[in-house]
Amino acid sequence: MKNLNIVVFILALLNTLESLSIDLYLPAFPNMAQIFQTDIGHIQISISVFFAGFAFGQLLWGPLSDRTGRKPMLYCGLLLFIVGAAAIFFTENIYVLWAMRFLQAFGGSAGIVIGRAIVIDLYDKKRSVAIFSQQSQISGIAPIIAPLLGSVFLKFWGWNSSFAFLGILGLITFFMVYKYVPETNSRASLPDTSEDEKRLKDHLRMIISNKEFISSTMIGSIAFASLIIYISNAPFLFMKLHGFSSGTFSLIFGFNSLALITAAYLTPKLIKRIRATLSFYWQLHSYCWRHAGFISLYQLQIFPLSSKL
């Protein structure tokens, strides 16, 4: 039981790596623009490239881990993540930054995809849901502390110290996976069969034809897209346009992250008390409020603050 608790912690750490990689370097955007001799817009592209790598990686790591095993693919993903972080630490070329952010995200996505597969391999459905909830709470701390931590790194050691931290954390996680995480895919050595392929197609057809799944996925996707737009533009709006310091920006960003985590904590409790039909409208209502917050952010461009912090 103790070893399984360690495994759950490591899998949560794998999730946290990805969150830290997104938010940790945000306070350094203005400094990075100077170092790379470009504008913040080009630095912002590194976030878009990161999510492209993350999305592409999710399509591959699952099937690969089914064929070759969970741990070998975790090793590959973590090594790519570490190499990407190390390369960014030494570069001052914007194109290398973009390429390595893609590589970093592609490798880091293995931890999220395979981590979930390992939980499903080890536990029944009820226990798996509880563990996913615990992991979300642990990894949910990252968006709050990451900008604050990144601001400290920027002040004392420079913009690239955030990527040194990510590389070291990735290396520590690699050795923890090696020592504590078991291989849970008992079918890794078995050849694929036509029956497996048919079952996969049937499952995909069933999911695509489920209207409730499609509607909920669309709402979640649009809301997540709004969040990504916010993350990409917040450094420019707060620090470049309105002159906030990196420390003040970190506090603002952390407060917003805390609000999102609070909503994520309350939503499951509300769903238990609200009928399924009302739950759909609650998602829609939450989406509208998130968009209202995003619109308020852009109002800062139209009605600038009278004082700079």
Disulfide bonds with the S-S distance in Angstrom:
none
